[in-house]
Amino acid sequence: MDEIDPWGDVEIGDYNEKMERFGIDPVEEIADRFPDNKLVRRGIVFGHRGMDTVLDRYENGEEFAMMTGIMPSGVFHLGHKSVVDQILMYQEMGAQVTISAADVEAYTTREMSLEEARRLVIEEYLTNYVALGIDLEQTDFYFQTDGGNDYHRRSKLFARYLTQNEVDATYGGAGPGKIVSALTQYADILRPQFPENGGPKPTVVPIGIDQDPHIRMTRDVVSRYREREFHKPASTYHKFMRGLQGGKMSSSKEKSYIALTDSVEDAKAKIDAAKTGGYQSLDEHREKGAEIAEDMVFELLAFHLIDDDDELERIRREYTAGEMTSGEIKQIAKDEIESFLREHHQRREEAEPVVEQYVAEHDL
């Protein structure tokens, strides 16, 4: 059985081991072909599958697509923002952008009502997406339940090209709800290549490694499907930002994340309570320096709050040398999060009527 469960509470562990096991190539080999982006520069986007074909199209000024999904699991927090940062990069590259709101999956695998899934997608995700810079008018956005007859028909036809052994090996004991969810996701991944969306084209799906089983199965389906031509979907893989207190960041653990709707005061309090790699004794910290790999505040800076690589390197160097204390790095993070949230909250206010109008015009 594949130990990666795309519906489970995944602890990835060793990324390099997973790359070797599942045949994921390192992004560093092709990083210079991407536009300048801090997630790529810093190895946060660390792996890819089949990305060369997408970049060939981009470099030649030809059509390509990017597809991603929204799982309405709770409030939108900084752990989700890495995906939006990548959507923005592909939007600027000229990709045909597709965003699926996974209300079918939320209903069949997470016991969430369709109404609650829709509310969360619109109020939490779409509003923050627009506030962060996503242009919905240049995006094929849809709820899975509203995907249309052809979309749902194709998702069922794909089942012919899978075997029970493959499903068991990839998903383990997947029940009917998960199988329906998986087939629907194959249709999501391939939707940019449907005839009504311009036909076959290289398409990239930026994901966490927990979703790789869906990519591999879609690529298998494409290799066997004869009724219509599809390009095998490409994928990039980004690291998960860990929770502020260590371990997995989760929407069900409020202290593990900073939501983009948090007040400045609440966000600062969460940073004050965050796990650091410094020592409690100042003398010991000065002598040994911080363990940067165990510092959630530095991770927050690296993922989201410090854009300048030289400034981030200065902080890393001084902190690991013991010249900077945990209190000082927390103060840097608090200053940065205050600037970010104050600006973002203003943008959210401006985004709300835009989203309301979009929802009304598209009858969502």
N, C-alpha and C positions, 0 to 999 in steps of 0.2 A: 504493500500500500504506500502511496505517496504521503509523506508525513506532513506536507503542507496542506492545511485545510482552509480553503478560501472563505469558509463561513465561520471559522473557529477563532478562538482567542490565541493568536499566533505569537510565539516567541521565536524570532528568526535565528538567534544565536550567531553562528559564524557565517557571514555573508559570502566569504570566499569559498567555503565548503559547498554552499548552496549553488554558487555559480558553476563550480566544477561538476557537481552532480547533475545539474539540469541543463548544462550546455549554454550558459549565459556568457557572452563575451564582455570584456571590460570596456567601459566607455572611454577610458583614457587613451585607447588606441585611435579613436576617431574624434576626440574632444575638440581638436582644432578645426573641425568641419562645422561645428555648431556656432551660432552667434555667441558673443560674450555673455555668459550667464553664470552667476555665482554658484548655483547648484551644481553645474557641470564642473566649473573650475575647482570647487572644493571637494569633489568626489561624492557629494550627496546623491546626485544621479550617478550611479556607479556601474551599471551594466546595461546591456542591450541584446536584443535578438533581431537580426535582419535589418538593422537601421541603415545600412549602406544604401539600400535601394531608395529609401526616403530621402536621404541626403543627396543622392545623385539627382533626383528630381528637383530638389530645392536649389542646388547649385546650377542646374540648367534652366531655372525659371519655369519649370513645368509643374503641372497640377499634382498635389499630394494632399493627404488628409490627416487629421488628428482626431481621435475619438477618446472620450473618457466618460465615466459614469459618476453619478452622485448617489451614495448610499445614505439616506436620511437617518443617521444613527443617533442624532442628538444635536446639541448646539455646535455651531461652526467655530472651531478653535485653530490655534496656530499649527497644530498637527495636520490640518486639512489644507493649510495655505500653500504648502509645497506643490500640490497639484495645480492650484490656480496659477502659481508663478510659472509653471511649465506651460499651461494653456496660453498664458500671455506671450511667452516666448514663441510658441508655434503660431499664434495669431499674428504676431509681428513678422514672422517668416512668410506669411501669406498662405498658411494652411487652410483648407476647408475644415472648419471646426464643428464637431458633433458632440453634444452632451446629452446623455441619457439619464433621466431621473428614475432610479431603480425601485419604483413602487411595487412592481410585481415581486421582486426579490424580498423587499421589506415585508410584504404580506405573507409570502410562502415560507420564508425561513426565519423571520424575526418576530412573528406574531403581532405585527403592527397593522393597524387599520389603514386602508387606502386614504382615508380622510386625513389622518395624522401624518402619514408620509407626505402627502401633498402640501400640508401646511408647513411642515418643517423645510421641505425643499424650497418653497417660495419665500418664507419669512427668514430662514436662517441662511440657506445656501445661495439662492439667486440674488438676494439683496446684497450679501457680502461679495459675491462674484462681480456684480456690477460696480460696487464701491471700490473694488480692487482693480477695475479696468476692463473687465470682460464686456465686449460689445455683443449683446444678445441679438441685435438685428443682423449681425454677420455670422450667426451661429444657428445650426440645426439643433434646437433644444426640443425635447419631447419627454413626456412620461411614458414608461413602458406600456401602461394600460391604453395609452392613446396612440400607440405606434402604427396602427392601421392594419387592415386585413392582410395585405401582402407581407408586411413585416412579421406578423404572427404566423402566417402560413409557412413562410420560409423557415422560421425557427423550428417548426415541427418537421419539415422535410429533412433538416440536417440530421435528425435522429437516425435516419437510414444508414448514415456513413460512420456510425460508431458501433463498437461491439460491447457487450456486457463486461467482458474481461477488461477492456480499456477503461470503461467507466469505473469499475471496481478498483482497478489499480491506481487510478488518478484521484478518485473522490472517496474511496472507501465505502462505508455503509451509507451512501447517499439515498435518501428516501425520495418519494415522488416530488415533494416541494422543491428540493434542491436540484433534481434533474430538470424540472420545468424552468427553474431559475437559470441553470447553466445553459440550456438551449436558447433561452431568451437572450442571454448575454452573447452567445455566438452571433445572433442576429444584430445585436447592438454593435459588436465589433466590426461586422461586415456591412452595416448600413451605409457608410459613406460610399460603398462600391455598388449599391443597388442602382438599377437603370435610372430611376427617378432622381438620383443624386449624382449623375454623371458617369456611372459605370466604373469599371475596374480602375484602380489607382493605388499606388503605395500608401499605406495607412499606418500610423504609429499610435500605440496606446501606452501612455505613461502610467505605470502601476507600481505598487509595492510588490515585493516578491511573493506575497501570500496569494496574489491573484494570478500567478503564472500558470497554474493548471488550466485556467480558462483559455489563455493564449495558446498553450500547446495543443489543447483539444481543437480549438478553432483552426489552427494551422493544419491539423490532421484532417479535419472535415474538408478544408479547401483543397487539399491534395487529392481527395477522392471524388469531390463533387463534380459532376459532368454536365448538369443542366445549364450552368452559367459559369463564366470565367470570373475568378477572383484572384487578386494578389494575396499571398500569405501575409497576414498582419505582422508588422514589426512591433517591438515593444522596448521601452526603456524602463529601468528599475531604480527607484529611489529608496534611500534609507528612511526608516521610520524615526521620527523625532521621539525621544523617550520622554516619559512623564517627568514633571518637575521634581518629584520626589524619588526618581529612579523607577525602573521597570517600565511597563507599557503605559503609554498615554491612552486614556479611555474617557469617553464622554460620560460614563457612569461614575467617574471619580473626579469630582470637581476640583480638588487640589492638584490634580495631575496636569492640568492644562490652563492656558489663558485663552478665554473666549474672546472673540472680536467684539462682543457686546459687553464684556466686563468693564466696570468702572476703572478709572486709573488707580484709585485707592485699592480696590480688590486685586488688581493685577500686581501692584507693588507688594501687597501682603503675601501673595503667592510666591513672588520672587524671594522675599525675605525668608519664607519657610522652605525654599527649595534646597535640594541636596547639592552640596559642593564637594570638591575634591581637596579642599584645604584642611589644615589641622586645627584643632581647637586651641592648642597652645601656640601663642604667637612665636615663641622661640623655636618650637619644633617646625612651624610653618616656614619661618625664615631660613631654617637650616635645610629642610627637605624640599620645600616647594609643593605646589598643588599637584595632585594626580588628575591631569586634565581629562582623561578618558572617563572619569567618574563624576565630572562636574556638569550638572544639568544647566547651570546658568551660562557657562561657556557655550554649551550646545545651542542654547536659545540665541545667543549672539551670532553664532556661526550660521545657523539656519535662516535667521530672519532679521536680526536687528543691526548688524554691522555689515555694510555693503563694501567698505574699503578693505581689501585683502591686507594691505600694509598695516592698517590699524588693528585688524584682528590678530595678525602675527605679533604685533607689539604687545597686545594684551596676553596672548598665549605665552610669549617669552618671559615677560615680567612675572606672570602668575606662576608658571612652572619653576621659575628661579626663586620664588619666595619673596620677590620684591613687592608684589601686589598681593593684598589680602583678599579673603573671601568677601569681606564687607565691602571692599573697594570694587570688586567685579560685580557684586550685586547692585551697587550704586550706579555703575555704568548701565547695567541692564534696566534699572528702574527709570533712569533718565531717558533711555532710548524708547522704552515701552510707553512712557508718557507721551512723547512726541508722536509716536506711531498711532496710539489709540485716539488721541485728540483729533488728529487729522482724519483718521478712519471713521470716527463717529460722525464727523461732519459730512464725509462722503456717503455714509450710510443714509443720513437724512436726505441727501440729494438723490440717492439711488431708489429710495422707497417709492416715490411717484413714478419713476421710470419703470420699475418692475410692475407696479399696479397697472399701468397703461399697457405694458407688454402682455400681462396675464389676461386683461380684458380683451385686447385685440386678437389674441390667439385662442381665446376661449379655453383657458387652462383651468 
